[in-house]
Amino acid sequence: MSNSAFLGRQPVLNRNQQLIGYELLFRSSGDAASAAPHAPLEADTQVLVNALNNMGTNWLIGSKLAFINVGEAMLGSDFLELLPPRRVVLDIAANIQPGNELVSRVRYLRSLGFGISLDDFNFEQPAAALLELANYVKLDVQAMDKLQFQALAARLRSYPVIRIGERIESYEHYNLCRDLGLDGYQGYYFARPETLSAKIIHASFSNTLKLLNLLRADAPLRDIEQVLKGDVALSFKLLRYVNSAAAGLNTTISSFGHAVTVLGYQKLYRWLTLLLVTSNENGNLAPALQKTAITRARVMELLAVETSHGSEFCDNAFIVGMFSLLDVIFDMPMPQILEHINLPHEVQQVLLHQQGSFANIFKLALALEQGLETLPQQAESLGLDPDQLNLLHTSALAWVEEL
């Protein structure tokens, strides 16, 4: 399974040539200029997975709109509801066959706040039946002659839709669309799609499945949190998703339990089902690296308890330890990684600069891990003696083994 995710992104502009959004496109590799032949549902799902789990909607689109191509199968899927509706426009293919059930589904998605766009539009296509539900129509300037294009653009003037000219590849194409008063433009004349990539870590199949089963059984929150504490990839992906625009939340998440609570079991179940699409049997994270991160996290949590801090501080101490090796795992600078997740300021301070309220217990955890000579002095500065420290370290190692 690939350790990189790829996605094409092409700008969509308004009539003043200002950026309003990006069309997100399936890419099978970093050098693919266009989508390779793929089953539509697989391509749709891959775009969703890449946007949500591997890249994050904030990084991909910023404050703009995301135009995502969806076929009939994906339109009926619950996965769509994991996306941030007010930031996403669903680009519906022209050849879709809209029966009563599909029309009802599109109406429901529109009611949630999703934008609806009809791609490669003309009145003869079956998808024209969805025109009353559409916010956008895309008109392919190369799919018909000039007179037909003018007639189509003029006819659509009487509908409350934003008309976007697409496949604009020359000044003549642009001039035609501008003279017809179209509301937006997309095409090579303005920008070719760029391919974005991100290194990914796969959550393990077994842990994803374990969480799904716990949620199905309506298990206590502590059982779910225990599984997350034992999987760096799963916990990182969850915090990034919950902190992203996709979840539609404005709160900074301070613990795994908090993340599960604000997301809710139903939405978490849906997200995990989508994650299963990209899970592999063992994950791609080196077991030794994962074990080091989890041990460090547990040591920090226990140090926080020993030094009489409250529960939120202890939860955040665990996150500091767990995520302190993300730069090694992703092979990229920590500041770049933290752009993807909105962690509390104090957590960011220690991960970036080894400063702030977590710095002393973080440095002590590292000293304990590496057996540094300064260990006794560091422990003493926190009011801990060597016996306490040994007991704490042994306890952390035993806890990790139980996982």
Secondary structure, DSSP 4 states (H G I P E B T S, - for coil): --SEEEEEEEEEEETTS-EEEEEEEE-SSTT-SSPPS--HHHHHHHHHHIIIIII-HHHHHTTSEEEEEE-HHHHT-GGGGGS-GGGEEEEE-TT----HHHHHHHHHHHHHT-EEEETT--TTSGGGGGGGG-SEEEEETTSS-HHHHHHHHHHHTTSS-EEEEES--SHHHHHHHHHTT-SEE-STTT-PPEEEEEE--PPBHHHHHHHHHHHHTT--HHHHHHHHHT-HHHHHHHHHHHHSGGGT--SPP-SHHHHHHHH-HHHHHHHHHHHHTT-BSS-SS-HHHHHHHHHHHHHHHHHHHHTT--HHHHHHHHHHHHHTTHHHHHTS-HHHHHTTS---HHHHHHHHHS-STTHHHHHHHHHHHHT-TTHHHHHHHTT--HHHHHHHHHHHHHHHHH-
